[in-house]
C-alpha cells in the first residue's frame, strides 16, 4: 500500500514540475516573440493559451490517474 502512495506522489509531483517548466518556457518565448514583433501579439496569444490548456490538461489527467490509483487501489489484489 505504501508503494501506491509513493507512486501517486511521484506522478503528481513530476507532472506538476514538468507542467510548470513547460509553461514557464512557453510564456518566456511568447514574451520574447511579442517584444520582437508586437504586431503578431494577438495571433501568438491564442496559440499560447491553446498550448497552455494542453499542457495543463495533461497534468490534470495525470493527477486524476494518481487519485484513481490512490482511492481504487487497482494493484492491491496482486
N, CA, C and O atoms as a Maestro MAE file, in Angstrom:
{
 s_m_m2io_version
 :::
 2.0.0
}

f_m_ct {
 s_m_title
 :::
 protein
 m_atom[312] {
  # First column is atom index #
  i_m_mmod_type
  r_m_x_coord
  r_m_y_coord
  r_m_z_coord
  i_m_residue_number
  s_m_chain_name
  s_m_pdb_residue_name
  s_m_pdb_atom_name
  i_m_atomic_number
  :::
  1 25 0.817 -1.193 0.000 1 A "UNK " " N  " 7
  2 3 0.000 0.000 0.000 1 A "UNK " " CA " 6
  3 2 0.866 1.264 0.000 1 A "UNK " " C  " 6
  4 15 0.477 2.285 -0.567 1 A "UNK " " O  " 8
  5 25 2.033 1.195 0.632 2 A "UNK " " N  " 7
  6 3 2.879 2.382 0.685 2 A "UNK " " CA " 6
  7 2 3.494 2.697 -0.681 2 A "UNK " " C  " 6
  8 15 3.798 3.853 -0.976 2 A "UNK " " O  " 8
  9 25 3.673 1.673 -1.508 3 A "UNK " " N  " 7
  10 3 4.206 1.911 -2.847 3 A "UNK " " CA " 6
  11 2 3.204 2.653 -3.721 3 A "UNK " " C  " 6
  12 15 3.594 3.424 -4.598 3 A "UNK " " O  " 8
  13 25 1.908 2.421 -3.484 4 A "UNK " " N  " 7
  14 3 0.882 3.149 -4.235 4 A "UNK " " CA " 6
  15 2 0.940 4.624 -3.874 4 A "UNK " " C  " 6
  16 15 0.835 5.484 -4.748 4 A "UNK " " O  " 8
  17 25 1.105 4.919 -2.591 5 A "UNK " " N  " 7
  18 3 1.203 6.318 -2.163 5 A "UNK " " CA " 6
  19 2 2.445 6.979 -2.748 5 A "UNK " " C  " 6
  20 15 2.395 8.137 -3.161 5 A "UNK " " O  " 8
  21 25 3.544 6.259 -2.786 6 A "UNK " " N  " 7
  22 3 4.770 6.793 -3.368 6 A "UNK " " CA " 6
  23 2 4.604 7.036 -4.862 6 A "UNK " " C  " 6
  24 15 5.042 8.063 -5.381 6 A "UNK " " O  " 8
  25 25 3.972 6.096 -5.551 7 A "UNK " " N  " 7
  26 3 3.746 6.256 -6.990 7 A "UNK " " CA " 6
  27 2 2.824 7.434 -7.272 7 A "UNK " " C  " 6
  28 15 3.062 8.196 -8.210 7 A "UNK " " O  " 8
  29 25 1.783 7.591 -6.475 8 A "UNK " " N  " 7
  30 3 0.871 8.722 -6.666 8 A "UNK " " CA " 6
  31 2 1.591 10.050 -6.429 8 A "UNK " " C  " 6
  32 15 1.383 11.014 -7.165 8 A "UNK " " O  " 8
  33 25 2.416 10.093 -5.425 9 A "UNK " " N  " 7
  34 3 3.193 11.305 -5.163 9 A "UNK " " CA " 6
  35 2 4.146 11.633 -6.292 9 A "UNK " " C  " 6
  36 15 4.306 12.797 -6.660 9 A "UNK " " O  " 8
  37 25 4.779 10.613 -6.841 10 A "UNK " " N  " 7
  38 3 5.683 10.836 -7.968 10 A "UNK " " CA " 6
  39 2 4.934 11.292 -9.218 10 A "UNK " " C  " 6
  40 15 5.398 12.179 -9.935 10 A "UNK " " O  " 8
  41 25 3.780 10.688 -9.476 11 A "UNK " " N  " 7
  42 3 3.001 11.083 -10.653 11 A "UNK " " CA " 6
  43 2 2.583 12.538 -10.552 11 A "UNK " " C  " 6
  44 15 2.743 13.306 -11.501 11 A "UNK " " O  " 8
  45 25 2.050 12.911 -9.402 12 A "UNK " " N  " 7
  46 3 1.579 14.286 -9.234 12 A "UNK " " CA " 6
  47 2 2.752 15.263 -9.186 12 A "UNK " " C  " 6
  48 15 2.707 16.315 -9.823 12 A "UNK " " O  " 8
  49 25 3.795 14.925 -8.441 13 A "UNK " " N  " 7
  50 3 4.933 15.830 -8.300 13 A "UNK " " CA " 6
  51 2 5.694 16.053 -9.592 13 A "UNK " " C  " 6
  52 15 5.989 17.193 -9.949 13 A "UNK " " O  " 8
  53 25 6.014 14.986 -10.293 14 A "UNK " " N  " 7
  54 3 6.753 15.134 -11.543 14 A "UNK " " CA " 6
  55 2 5.884 15.744 -12.633 14 A "UNK " " C  " 6
  56 15 6.377 16.480 -13.487 14 A "UNK " " O  " 8
  57 25 4.580 15.435 -12.605 15 A "UNK " " N  " 7
  58 3 3.670 16.071 -13.558 15 A "UNK " " CA " 6
  59 2 3.576 17.565 -13.335 15 A "UNK " " C  " 6
  60 15 3.565 18.339 -14.292 15 A "UNK " " O  " 8
  61 25 3.508 17.976 -12.081 16 A "UNK " " N  " 7
  62 3 3.454 19.408 -11.775 16 A "UNK " " CA " 6
  63 2 4.761 20.095 -12.151 16 A "UNK " " C  " 6
  64 15 4.755 21.204 -12.685 16 A "UNK " " O  " 8
  65 25 5.869 19.442 -11.874 17 A "UNK " " N  " 7
  66 3 7.169 20.012 -12.226 17 A "UNK " " CA " 6
  67 2 7.302 20.186 -13.738 17 A "UNK " " C  " 6
  68 15 7.736 21.236 -14.211 17 A "UNK " " O  " 8
  69 25 6.928 19.160 -14.485 18 A "UNK " " N  " 7
  70 3 7.008 19.243 -15.942 18 A "UNK " " CA " 6
  71 2 6.074 20.292 -16.516 18 A "UNK " " C  " 6
  72 15 6.443 21.018 -17.439 18 A "UNK " " O  " 8
  73 25 4.862 20.376 -15.971 19 A "UNK " " N  " 7
  74 3 3.908 21.374 -16.461 19 A "UNK " " CA " 6
  75 2 4.393 22.789 -16.157 19 A "UNK " " C  " 6
  76 15 4.270 23.681 -16.996 19 A "UNK " " O  " 8
  77 25 4.934 22.994 -14.981 20 A "UNK " " N  " 7
  78 3 5.417 24.330 -14.620 20 A "UNK " " CA " 6
  79 2 6.617 24.743 -15.471 20 A "UNK " " C  " 6
  80 15 6.710 25.892 -15.904 20 A "UNK " " O  " 8
  81 25 7.519 23.818 -15.705 21 A "UNK " " N  " 7
  82 3 8.676 24.134 -16.554 21 A "UNK " " CA " 6
  83 2 8.223 24.411 -17.981 21 A "UNK " " C  " 6
  84 15 8.704 25.351 -18.614 21 A "UNK " " O  " 8
  85 25 7.302 23.599 -18.491 22 A "UNK " " N  " 7
  86 3 6.804 23.798 -19.847 22 A "UNK " " CA " 6
  87 2 6.079 25.121 -20.017 22 A "UNK " " C  " 6
  88 15 6.288 25.818 -21.009 22 A "UNK " " O  " 8
  89 25 5.235 25.473 -19.068 23 A "UNK " " N  " 7
  90 3 4.513 26.751 -19.137 23 A "UNK " " CA " 6
  91 2 5.487 27.911 -18.994 23 A "UNK " " C  " 6
  92 15 5.325 28.941 -19.650 23 A "UNK " " O  " 8
  93 25 6.486 27.757 -18.153 24 A "UNK " " N  " 7
  94 3 7.479 28.819 -17.982 24 A "UNK " " CA " 6
  95 2 8.271 29.084 -19.255 24 A "UNK " " C  " 6
  96 15 8.455 30.237 -19.645 24 A "UNK " " O  " 8
  97 25 8.735 28.030 -19.897 25 A "UNK " " N  " 7
  98 3 9.456 28.208 -21.157 25 A "UNK " " CA " 6
  99 2 8.556 28.804 -22.235 25 A "UNK " " C  " 6
  100 15 8.966 29.685 -22.991 25 A "UNK " " O  " 8
  101 25 7.334 28.312 -22.288 26 A "UNK " " N  " 7
  102 3 6.409 28.771 -23.319 26 A "UNK " " CA " 6
  103 2 6.083 30.255 -23.154 26 A "UNK " " C  " 6
  104 15 6.097 30.999 -24.134 26 A "UNK " " O  " 8
  105 25 5.796 30.688 -21.948 27 A "UNK " " N  " 7
  106 3 5.464 32.098 -21.747 27 A "UNK " " CA " 6
  107 2 6.691 32.981 -21.924 27 A "UNK " " C  " 6
  108 15 6.579 34.119 -22.380 27 A "UNK " " O  " 8
  109 25 7.854 32.465 -21.568 28 A "UNK " " N  " 7
  110 3 9.075 33.232 -21.811 28 A "UNK " " CA " 6
  111 2 9.328 33.461 -23.288 28 A "UNK " " C  " 6
  112 15 9.692 34.560 -23.707 28 A "UNK " " O  " 8
  113 25 9.132 32.417 -24.068 29 A "UNK " " N  " 7
  114 3 9.304 32.560 -25.524 29 A "UNK " " CA " 6
  115 2 8.227 33.452 -26.128 29 A "UNK " " C  " 6
  116 15 8.481 34.169 -27.096 29 A "UNK " " O  " 8
  117 25 7.016 33.408 -25.554 30 A "UNK " " N  " 7
  118 3 5.948 34.290 -26.037 30 A "UNK " " CA " 6
  119 2 6.298 35.755 -25.773 30 A "UNK " " C  " 6
  120 15 6.078 36.614 -26.627 30 A "UNK " " O  " 8
  121 25 6.835 36.033 -24.606 31 A "UNK " " N  " 7
  122 3 7.217 37.410 -24.285 31 A "UNK " " CA " 6
  123 2 8.354 37.875 -25.193 31 A "UNK " " C  " 6
  124 15 8.351 39.016 -25.652 31 A "UNK " " O  " 8
  125 25 9.325 36.997 -25.454 32 A "UNK " " N  " 7
  126 3 10.410 37.348 -26.376 32 A "UNK " " CA " 6
  127 2 9.878 37.617 -27.784 32 A "UNK " " C  " 6
  128 15 10.279 38.584 -28.432 32 A "UNK " " O  " 8
  129 25 8.976 36.761 -28.250 33 A "UNK " " N  " 7
  130 3 8.441 36.923 -29.602 33 A "UNK " " CA " 6
  131 2 7.587 38.176 -29.712 33 A "UNK " " C  " 6
  132 15 7.633 38.863 -30.732 33 A "UNK " " O  " 8
  133 25 6.811 38.484 -28.683 34 A "UNK " " N  " 7
  134 3 5.981 39.687 -28.749 34 A "UNK " " CA " 6
  135 2 6.822 40.952 -28.595 34 A "UNK " " C  " 6
  136 15 6.410 42.016 -29.057 34 A "UNK " " O  " 8
  137 25 7.977 40.866 -27.964 35 A "UNK " " N  " 7
  138 3 8.857 42.021 -27.882 35 A "UNK " " CA " 6
  139 2 9.547 42.267 -29.230 35 A "UNK " " C  " 6
  140 15 9.809 43.411 -29.599 35 A "UNK " " O  " 8
  141 25 9.834 41.197 -29.952 36 A "UNK " " N  " 7
  142 3 10.486 41.357 -31.257 36 A "UNK " " CA " 6
  143 2 9.510 41.824 -32.326 36 A "UNK " " C  " 6
  144 15 9.839 42.679 -33.148 36 A "UNK " " O  " 8
  145 25 8.292 41.251 -32.311 37 A "UNK " " N  " 7
  146 3 7.280 41.624 -33.316 37 A "UNK " " CA " 6
  147 2 5.946 41.858 -32.618 37 A "UNK " " C  " 6
  148 15 5.136 40.939 -32.503 37 A "UNK " " O  " 8
  149 25 5.716 43.071 -32.156 38 A "UNK " " N  " 7
  150 3 4.479 43.351 -31.410 38 A "UNK " " CA " 6
  151 2 3.210 43.200 -32.244 38 A "UNK " " C  " 6
  152 15 2.129 43.008 -31.685 38 A "UNK " " O  " 8
  153 25 3.319 43.282 -33.558 39 A "UNK " " N  " 7
  154 3 2.118 43.151 -34.389 39 A "UNK " " CA " 6
  155 2 1.576 41.718 -34.415 39 A "UNK " " C  " 6
  156 15 0.416 41.512 -34.772 39 A "UNK " " O  " 8
  157 25 2.379 40.742 -34.050 40 A "UNK " " N  " 7
  158 3 1.931 39.348 -34.006 40 A "UNK " " CA " 6
  159 2 1.438 38.929 -32.626 40 A "UNK " " C  " 6
  160 15 1.174 37.750 -32.393 40 A "UNK " " O  " 8
  161 25 1.314 39.877 -31.721 41 A "UNK " " N  " 7
  162 3 0.972 39.562 -30.342 41 A "UNK " " CA " 6
  163 2 -0.387 38.865 -30.225 41 A "UNK " " C  " 6
  164 15 -0.513 37.901 -29.470 41 A "UNK " " O  " 8
  165 25 -1.401 39.329 -30.951 42 A "UNK " " N  " 7
  166 3 -2.727 38.723 -30.847 42 A "UNK " " CA " 6
  167 2 -2.762 37.316 -31.438 42 A "UNK " " C  " 6
  168 15 -3.436 36.435 -30.904 42 A "UNK " " O  " 8
  169 25 -2.047 37.105 -32.526 43 A "UNK " " N  " 7
  170 3 -2.006 35.772 -33.146 43 A "UNK " " CA " 6
  171 2 -1.303 34.779 -32.222 43 A "UNK " " C  " 6
  172 15 -1.759 33.649 -32.049 43 A "UNK " " O  " 8
  173 25 -0.210 35.205 -31.642 44 A "UNK " " N  " 7
  174 3 0.547 34.314 -30.761 44 A "UNK " " CA " 6
  175 2 -0.176 34.059 -29.453 44 A "UNK " " C  " 6
  176 15 -0.026 32.993 -28.856 44 A "UNK " " O  " 8
  177 25 -0.956 35.025 -29.008 45 A "UNK " " N  " 7
  178 3 -1.636 34.875 -27.722 45 A "UNK " " CA " 6
  179 2 -2.633 33.717 -27.753 45 A "UNK " " C  " 6
  180 15 -2.730 32.955 -26.791 45 A "UNK " " O  " 8
  181 25 -3.363 33.582 -28.838 46 A "UNK " " N  " 7
  182 3 -4.295 32.465 -28.949 46 A "UNK " " CA " 6
  183 2 -3.595 31.121 -28.937 46 A "UNK " " C  " 6
  184 15 -4.075 30.166 -28.326 46 A "UNK " " O  " 8
  185 25 -2.463 31.051 -29.612 47 A "UNK " " N  " 7
  186 3 -1.696 29.798 -29.644 47 A "UNK " " CA " 6
  187 2 -1.097 29.479 -28.277 47 A "UNK " " C  " 6
  188 15 -1.028 28.315 -27.880 47 A "UNK " " O  " 8
  189 25 -0.667 30.509 -27.563 48 A "UNK " " N  " 7
  190 3 -0.104 30.293 -26.229 48 A "UNK " " CA " 6
  191 2 -1.177 29.766 -25.283 48 A "UNK " " C  " 6
  192 15 -0.920 28.851 -24.501 48 A "UNK " " O  " 8
  193 25 -2.380 30.339 -25.350 49 A "UNK " " N  " 7
  194 3 -3.458 29.867 -24.479 49 A "UNK " " CA " 6
  195 2 -3.870 28.438 -24.827 49 A "UNK " " C  " 6
  196 15 -4.182 27.652 -23.933 49 A "UNK " " O  " 8
  197 25 -3.875 28.100 -26.096 50 A "UNK " " N  " 7
  198 3 -4.201 26.732 -26.505 50 A "UNK " " CA " 6
  199 2 -3.156 25.746 -25.981 50 A "UNK " " C  " 6
  200 15 -3.505 24.696 -25.441 50 A "UNK " " O  " 8
  201 25 -1.889 26.082 -26.140 51 A "UNK " " N  " 7
  202 3 -0.833 25.203 -25.646 51 A "UNK " " CA " 6
  203 2 -0.832 25.121 -24.125 51 A "UNK " " C  " 6
  204 15 -0.539 24.070 -23.555 51 A "UNK " " O  " 8
  205 25 -1.161 26.236 -23.466 52 A "UNK " " N  " 7
  206 3 -1.251 26.218 -22.012 52 A "UNK " " CA " 6
  207 2 -2.349 25.255 -21.564 52 A "UNK " " C  " 6
  208 15 -2.174 24.516 -20.594 52 A "UNK " " O  " 8
  209 25 -3.476 25.265 -22.268 53 A "UNK " " N  " 7
  210 3 -4.567 24.354 -21.927 53 A "UNK " " CA " 6
  211 2 -4.155 22.904 -22.142 53 A "UNK " " C  " 6
  212 15 -4.521 22.042 -21.343 53 A "UNK " " O  " 8
  213 25 -3.409 22.615 -23.193 54 A "UNK " " N  " 7
  214 3 -2.963 21.241 -23.448 54 A "UNK " " CA " 6
  215 2 -1.962 20.762 -22.401 54 A "UNK " " C  " 6
  216 15 -2.037 19.623 -21.942 54 A "UNK " " O  " 8
  217 25 -1.028 21.629 -22.027 55 A "UNK " " N  " 7
  218 3 -0.047 21.256 -21.004 55 A "UNK " " CA " 6
  219 2 -0.744 21.056 -19.664 55 A "UNK " " C  " 6
  220 15 -0.468 20.088 -18.955 55 A "UNK " " O  " 8
  221 25 -1.643 21.966 -19.320 56 A "UNK " " N  " 7
  222 3 -2.355 21.865 -18.057 56 A "UNK " " CA " 6
  223 2 -3.299 20.663 -18.068 56 A "UNK " " C  " 6
  224 15 -3.498 20.017 -17.039 56 A "UNK " " O  " 8
  225 25 -3.873 20.369 -19.220 57 A "UNK " " N  " 7
  226 3 -4.753 19.211 -19.324 57 A "UNK " " CA " 6
  227 2 -4.015 17.903 -19.105 57 A "UNK " " C  " 6
  228 15 -4.544 16.992 -18.469 57 A "UNK " " O  " 8
  229 25 -2.804 17.802 -19.622 58 A "UNK " " N  " 7
  230 3 -2.037 16.570 -19.416 58 A "UNK " " CA " 6
  231 2 -1.676 16.396 -17.941 58 A "UNK " " C  " 6
  232 15 -1.651 15.274 -17.435 58 A "UNK " " O  " 8
  233 25 -1.399 17.493 -17.256 59 A "UNK " " N  " 7
  234 3 -1.132 17.406 -15.814 59 A "UNK " " CA " 6
  235 2 -2.386 16.983 -15.053 59 A "UNK " " C  " 6
  236 15 -2.309 16.184 -14.121 59 A "UNK " " O  " 8
  237 25 -3.539 17.518 -15.450 60 A "UNK " " N  " 7
  238 3 -4.779 17.148 -14.770 60 A "UNK " " CA " 6
  239 2 -5.136 15.681 -14.997 60 A "UNK " " C  " 6
  240 15 -5.666 15.028 -14.098 60 A "UNK " " O  " 8
  241 25 -4.853 15.159 -16.182 61 A "UNK " " N  " 7
  242 3 -5.091 13.740 -16.449 61 A "UNK " " CA " 6
  243 2 -4.188 12.882 -15.573 61 A "UNK " " C  " 6
  244 15 -4.632 11.875 -15.021 61 A "UNK " " O  " 8
  245 25 -2.930 13.273 -15.442 62 A "UNK " " N  " 7
  246 3 -2.014 12.542 -14.561 62 A "UNK " " CA " 6
  247 2 -2.452 12.596 -13.113 62 A "UNK " " C  " 6
  248 15 -2.348 11.600 -12.398 62 A "UNK " " O  " 8
  249 25 -2.936 13.739 -12.671 63 A "UNK " " N  " 7
  250 3 -3.431 13.866 -11.304 63 A "UNK " " CA " 6
  251 2 -4.670 13.001 -11.090 63 A "UNK " " C  " 6
  252 15 -4.813 12.367 -10.045 63 A "UNK " " O  " 8
  253 25 -5.556 12.974 -12.069 64 A "UNK " " N  " 7
  254 3 -6.760 12.146 -11.951 64 A "UNK " " CA " 6
  255 2 -6.394 10.667 -11.886 64 A "UNK " " C  " 6
  256 15 -6.984 9.917 -11.108 64 A "UNK " " O  " 8
  257 25 -5.435 10.245 -12.690 65 A "UNK " " N  " 7
  258 3 -4.997 8.840 -12.635 65 A "UNK " " CA " 6
  259 2 -4.364 8.508 -11.288 65 A "UNK " " C  " 6
  260 15 -4.596 7.435 -10.731 65 A "UNK " " O  " 8
  261 25 -3.565 9.435 -10.772 66 A "UNK " " N  " 7
  262 3 -2.936 9.191 -9.473 66 A "UNK " " CA " 6
  263 2 -3.982 9.107 -8.366 66 A "UNK " " C  " 6
  264 15 -3.879 8.256 -7.483 66 A "UNK " " O  " 8
  265 25 -4.975 9.971 -8.405 67 A "UNK " " N  " 7
  266 3 -6.027 9.908 -7.393 67 A "UNK " " CA " 6
  267 2 -6.870 8.651 -7.550 67 A "UNK " " C  " 6
  268 15 -7.345 8.092 -6.562 67 A "UNK " " O  " 8
  269 25 -7.055 8.204 -8.786 68 A "UNK " " N  " 7
  270 3 -7.777 6.950 -9.007 68 A "UNK " " CA " 6
  271 2 -7.001 5.779 -8.421 68 A "UNK " " C  " 6
  272 15 -7.582 4.898 -7.787 68 A "UNK " " O  " 8
  273 25 -5.681 5.769 -8.633 69 A "UNK " " N  " 7
  274 3 -4.858 4.714 -8.047 69 A "UNK " " CA " 6
  275 2 -4.920 4.762 -6.526 69 A "UNK " " C  " 6
  276 15 -4.948 3.719 -5.873 69 A "UNK " " O  " 8
  277 25 -4.943 5.963 -5.958 70 A "UNK " " N  " 7
  278 3 -4.945 6.098 -4.503 70 A "UNK " " CA " 6
  279 2 -6.258 5.628 -3.893 70 A "UNK " " C  " 6
  280 15 -6.265 5.032 -2.816 70 A "UNK " " O  " 8
  281 25 -7.364 5.890 -4.572 71 A "UNK " " N  " 7
  282 3 -8.656 5.538 -3.976 71 A "UNK " " CA " 6
  283 2 -9.121 4.147 -4.385 71 A "UNK " " C  " 6
  284 15 -9.681 3.428 -3.558 71 A "UNK " " O  " 8
  285 25 -8.906 3.749 -5.629 72 A "UNK " " N  " 7
  286 3 -9.416 2.470 -6.100 72 A "UNK " " CA " 6
  287 2 -8.435 1.323 -5.817 72 A "UNK " " C  " 6
  288 15 -8.854 0.172 -5.700 72 A "UNK " " O  " 8
  289 25 -7.161 1.620 -5.707 73 A "UNK " " N  " 7
  290 3 -6.115 0.632 -5.471 73 A "UNK " " CA " 6
  291 2 -6.219 -0.545 -6.444 73 A "UNK " " C  " 6
  292 15 -6.484 -1.669 -6.017 73 A "UNK " " O  " 8
  293 25 -6.015 -0.307 -7.750 74 A "UNK " " N  " 7
  294 3 -6.166 -1.406 -8.708 74 A "UNK " " CA " 6
  295 2 -5.091 -2.484 -8.573 74 A "UNK " " C  " 6
  296 15 -5.276 -3.597 -9.066 74 A "UNK " " O  " 8
  297 25 -3.978 -2.176 -7.917 75 A "UNK " " N  " 7
  298 3 -2.906 -3.138 -7.797 75 A "UNK " " CA " 6
  299 2 -2.885 -3.811 -6.409 75 A "UNK " " C  " 6
  300 15 -1.970 -4.581 -6.116 75 A "UNK " " O  " 8
  301 25 -3.866 -3.532 -5.569 76 A "UNK " " N  " 7
  302 3 -3.849 -4.064 -4.206 76 A "UNK " " CA " 6
  303 2 -4.063 -5.577 -4.180 76 A "UNK " " C  " 6
  304 15 -3.590 -6.246 -3.261 76 A "UNK " " O  " 8
  305 25 -4.763 -6.124 -5.163 77 A "UNK " " N  " 7
  306 3 -5.038 -7.547 -5.175 77 A "UNK " " CA " 6
  307 2 -3.887 -8.407 -5.656 77 A "UNK " " C  " 6
  308 15 -3.942 -9.631 -5.534 77 A "UNK " " O  " 8
  309 25 -2.856 -7.802 -6.194 78 A "UNK " " N  " 7
  310 3 -1.749 -8.586 -6.755 78 A "UNK " " CA " 6
  311 2 -0.686 -8.880 -5.739 78 A "UNK " " C  " 6
  312 15 0.310 -9.531 -6.057 78 A "UNK " " O  " 8
  :::
 }
 m_bond[311] {
  # First column is bond index #
  i_m_from
  i_m_to
  i_m_order
  :::
  1 1 2 1
  2 2 3 1
  3 3 4 2
  4 3 5 1
  5 5 6 1
  6 6 7 1
  7 7 8 2
  8 7 9 1
  9 9 10 1
  10 10 11 1
  11 11 12 2
  12 11 13 1
  13 13 14 1
  14 14 15 1
  15 15 16 2
  16 15 17 1
  17 17 18 1
  18 18 19 1
  19 19 20 2
  20 19 21 1
  21 21 22 1
  22 22 23 1
  23 23 24 2
  24 23 25 1
  25 25 26 1
  26 26 27 1
  27 27 28 2
  28 27 29 1
  29 29 30 1
  30 30 31 1
  31 31 32 2
  32 31 33 1
  33 33 34 1
  34 34 35 1
  35 35 36 2
  36 35 37 1
  37 37 38 1
  38 38 39 1
  39 39 40 2
  40 39 41 1
  41 41 42 1
  42 42 43 1
  43 43 44 2
  44 43 45 1
  45 45 46 1
  46 46 47 1
  47 47 48 2
  48 47 49 1
  49 49 50 1
  50 50 51 1
  51 51 52 2
  52 51 53 1
  53 53 54 1
  54 54 55 1
  55 55 56 2
  56 55 57 1
  57 57 58 1
  58 58 59 1
  59 59 60 2
  60 59 61 1
  61 61 62 1
  62 62 63 1
  63 63 64 2
  64 63 65 1
  65 65 66 1
  66 66 67 1
  67 67 68 2
  68 67 69 1
  69 69 70 1
  70 70 71 1
  71 71 72 2
  72 71 73 1
  73 73 74 1
  74 74 75 1
  75 75 76 2
  76 75 77 1
  77 77 78 1
  78 78 79 1
  79 79 80 2
  80 79 81 1
  81 81 82 1
  82 82 83 1
  83 83 84 2
  84 83 85 1
  85 85 86 1
  86 86 87 1
  87 87 88 2
  88 87 89 1
  89 89 90 1
  90 90 91 1
  91 91 92 2
  92 91 93 1
  93 93 94 1
  94 94 95 1
  95 95 96 2
  96 95 97 1
  97 97 98 1
  98 98 99 1
  99 99 100 2
  100 99 101 1
  101 101 102 1
  102 102 103 1
  103 103 104 2
  104 103 105 1
  105 105 106 1
  106 106 107 1
  107 107 108 2
  108 107 109 1
  109 109 110 1
  110 110 111 1
  111 111 112 2
  112 111 113 1
  113 113 114 1
  114 114 115 1
  115 115 116 2
  116 115 117 1
  117 117 118 1
  118 118 119 1
  119 119 120 2
  120 119 121 1
  121 121 122 1
  122 122 123 1
  123 123 124 2
  124 123 125 1
  125 125 126 1
  126 126 127 1
  127 127 128 2
  128 127 129 1
  129 129 130 1
  130 130 131 1
  131 131 132 2
  132 131 133 1
  133 133 134 1
  134 134 135 1
  135 135 136 2
  136 135 137 1
  137 137 138 1
  138 138 139 1
  139 139 140 2
  140 139 141 1
  141 141 142 1
  142 142 143 1
  143 143 144 2
  144 143 145 1
  145 145 146 1
  146 146 147 1
  147 147 148 2
  148 147 149 1
  149 149 150 1
  150 150 151 1
  151 151 152 2
  152 151 153 1
  153 153 154 1
  154 154 155 1
  155 155 156 2
  156 155 157 1
  157 157 158 1
  158 158 159 1
  159 159 160 2
  160 159 161 1
  161 161 162 1
  162 162 163 1
  163 163 164 2
  164 163 165 1
  165 165 166 1
  166 166 167 1
  167 167 168 2
  168 167 169 1
  169 169 170 1
  170 170 171 1
  171 171 172 2
  172 171 173 1
  173 173 174 1
  174 174 175 1
  175 175 176 2
  176 175 177 1
  177 177 178 1
  178 178 179 1
  179 179 180 2
  180 179 181 1
  181 181 182 1
  182 182 183 1
  183 183 184 2
  184 183 185 1
  185 185 186 1
  186 186 187 1
  187 187 188 2
  188 187 189 1
  189 189 190 1
  190 190 191 1
  191 191 192 2
  192 191 193 1
  193 193 194 1
  194 194 195 1
  195 195 196 2
  196 195 197 1
  197 197 198 1
  198 198 199 1
  199 199 200 2
  200 199 201 1
  201 201 202 1
  202 202 203 1
  203 203 204 2
  204 203 205 1
  205 205 206 1
  206 206 207 1
  207 207 208 2
  208 207 209 1
  209 209 210 1
  210 210 211 1
  211 211 212 2
  212 211 213 1
  213 213 214 1
  214 214 215 1
  215 215 216 2
  216 215 217 1
  217 217 218 1
  218 218 219 1
  219 219 220 2
  220 219 221 1
  221 221 222 1
  222 222 223 1
  223 223 224 2
  224 223 225 1
  225 225 226 1
  226 226 227 1
  227 227 228 2
  228 227 229 1
  229 229 230 1
  230 230 231 1
  231 231 232 2
  232 231 233 1
  233 233 234 1
  234 234 235 1
  235 235 236 2
  236 235 237 1
  237 237 238 1
  238 238 239 1
  239 239 240 2
  240 239 241 1
  241 241 242 1
  242 242 243 1
  243 243 244 2
  244 243 245 1
  245 245 246 1
  246 246 247 1
  247 247 248 2
  248 247 249 1
  249 249 250 1
  250 250 251 1
  251 251 252 2
  252 251 253 1
  253 253 254 1
  254 254 255 1
  255 255 256 2
  256 255 257 1
  257 257 258 1
  258 258 259 1
  259 259 260 2
  260 259 261 1
  261 261 262 1
  262 262 263 1
  263 263 264 2
  264 263 265 1
  265 265 266 1
  266 266 267 1
  267 267 268 2
  268 267 269 1
  269 269 270 1
  270 270 271 1
  271 271 272 2
  272 271 273 1
  273 273 274 1
  274 274 275 1
  275 275 276 2
  276 275 277 1
  277 277 278 1
  278 278 279 1
  279 279 280 2
  280 279 281 1
  281 281 282 1
  282 282 283 1
  283 283 284 2
  284 283 285 1
  285 285 286 1
  286 286 287 1
  287 287 288 2
  288 287 289 1
  289 289 290 1
  290 290 291 1
  291 291 292 2
  292 291 293 1
  293 293 294 1
  294 294 295 1
  295 295 296 2
  296 295 297 1
  297 297 298 1
  298 298 299 1
  299 299 300 2
  300 299 301 1
  301 301 302 1
  302 302 303 1
  303 303 304 2
  304 303 305 1
  305 305 306 1
  306 306 307 1
  307 307 308 2
  308 307 309 1
  309 309 310 1
  310 310 311 1
  311 311 312 2
  :::
 }
}
